[in-house]
Amino acid sequence: MSKPLGGSQARWLASSERPLWLQNCFAPHQLDAPLQIRRTVLPDYPQAMAVNEVQGRFVIVFEISATGKVGNHLVQPGAHPALVKPSIAALQKWKFSRPTAQGQPVSACLAQVFRYQLED
């Protein structure tokens, strides 16, 4: 089986700083078939953040287990904690098809951008 390359999703971390789960997950292009999203949940924009006009964009790199469930995650530095919390809560409810590489179940890593912005 080829070497997992999913760790490259967290470009803000040096290779030596990436946790083991991230080093051992496969990138989408290494999988036998594209991952299918079975369920997504949108995060809630925290009311206090909307009232104070806090906006932001950040990336969460996350693991999809061999069973299609969301597991570990890393958040791009600089993200507002009050925006990260609902994003992670929503992300943990997402479900995917089971990732495989060379016919074997594997964990995969994806990067998801979350944007919180107020409409004019």
Summary of the structure (lengths in Angstrom):
residues: 120
radius of gyration: 15.4
end to end distance: 50.3
largest distance: 50.6
contacts: 332
relative contact order: 0.29
helix: 25%
strand: 29%
